[in-house]
Amino acid sequence: MSQHNRQAIYRIAPDKNVGRELIGKTRTTIPPLPRSCHDKRGPNLPETRFVALTIIAVALILALARMTRIPPSVLWFAGGLASILLPGPVPPLRVDPLIVLGLLLPPLLYAGVSSLSPSLLQRAAWRGVAMGAFWTLALTAACGYGAHLLLPGLDPVACMAIGVAAAIAEPRVLTESGLDKRLPPALGEALSAQLASAPLLGVSLSIFTAKSVGGPFPGLPAIAGTLAYDVFAGAGVGIALGFAMAHLRRRLDAPQAETALSLATPFAAAMIGEAIGASPIGPLIGAGLVIAWCHAKDEASGLCIASPESRQLTKDLWRALDAVLTGALFFLMGRALPEALAGAQSLPWLTLATAAIALMVLCWAVQFALSWAALAHPNSPPIPREGGGRVASWQGAALMAGGAGRSVVALAVALAVPITTPAGEPYLARDAVVAVVALMVVASAALQWVGVPGLVRWVRPGNEA
């Protein structure tokens, strides 16, 4: 694949005039939502006010979740659904894919990747990083084909988008509930290390899918070439950026400046990825891993990349950003669901809900099979059982499959599907993609909050070998 073709995959319009013409056509060809989704009593709620209300709602709902011990993701989603009851019509949710990929995802993913321990990645290279990559590719293929069977008439590119969103998994429920502390290191590290591979492949595939809407299904050689370029070229420039940022931060002794550089790193990585025609996530993950490695190396040598005050300030900042961005994505997806269900008129909501549940079960079945195969490998360390003995490999596989739920990144992937085709025609399959992914992610989170604690009590893993 040539450099020109690679850049064409990730660029919406190389010519600025053509881009303006396309945007102008897009604004006039998007069909209005059904009357049920619009209130005709007055003008729409200003977008700036809706954004402010979203931030306020995310913070208040998070506080409510902490007081009631209800899953915050479920409450955020419910809050988005309830936003249709706001006095005055709210603006239709039409998110620019570049905003999602360039502004929301970089800090969300960087916060998780930069906190990973290099020794963890080395110990869990097979169980976590490699298996996370294999999981992502296998789940994309399985769920994409499953969507094709469950939703007849949906075009192959939309089915692939559903498969990509379903494939990105993370142990968020285990972490938020504190159950990750009860897991043995082998399982905890394997689940955490997936953050280094699953988002990279998943988001790369989602960008490739977004650029293919309205056309035929892309061939496997094109997909493989794109992923290889993203992994090697993207991660390569990200590693260089990470070392440059680490060197610059070592020369500073100002916590505010160091924190500002930390905040700027994921956005710089995303811009570099776009400039070289690669996924923005490759440079981001490369830079995040280098920063994590530099932190570990400096702690061992006594020379710190940042002062203790700066590290605490940065850690608190990334935790707050992670909560706000995660809540915003769940809230916006809840807000988008009524529009998506109304827009997918050829597919009844019961059909979409059935497909979401079936795909969620398929995800867990594939994860269980792959986890069982990995844990049964001769080189895989045994999982101790609380009170003595070992956990059977199939029980450990059940815990790994149940602990890895659908990621909040899947919501961003669905929202990043273009509203129109490159020709300016409305992409009608987008509503079905948004509806299925939203139902699947929220149902997965709700079921995990209910079922995973019982699963941990049943398996009874021990913390020490």
Secondary structure, DSSP 8 states (H G I E B T S, - for coil): --HHHHHHHH-S-SSHHHHHHHHHHHHHHS----GGG--TTS----HHHHHHHHHHHHHHHHHHHHHHT--HHHHHHHHHHHGGGSSS--------HHHIIIIIHHHHHHHHHTTS-HHHHHHTIIIIIIHHHHHHHHHHHHHHHHHHHHSTT--HHHHHHHHHHHH-EE-HHHHHHTGGGGS-HHHHHHHHHGGGTHHHHHHHHHHHHHTTTTS----HHHHHHHHHHIIIIIHHHHHHHHHHHHHHHHT---HHHHHHHHHHHHHHHHHHHHHTTS-THHHHHHHHHHHHHHHHHHHHHT--SS-HHHHHHHHHHHHHHHHHHHHHHHHHHHHHHHHHHHH-TTS-HHHHHHHHHHHHHHHHHHHHHHHHHHHTSTTS--EEBTTSSEE-HHHHHHHHHHH-EE-THHHHHHHTS-SB-TTS-B-TTHHHHHHHHHHHHHHHHHHHHHHHHHHHHHH-B-S--
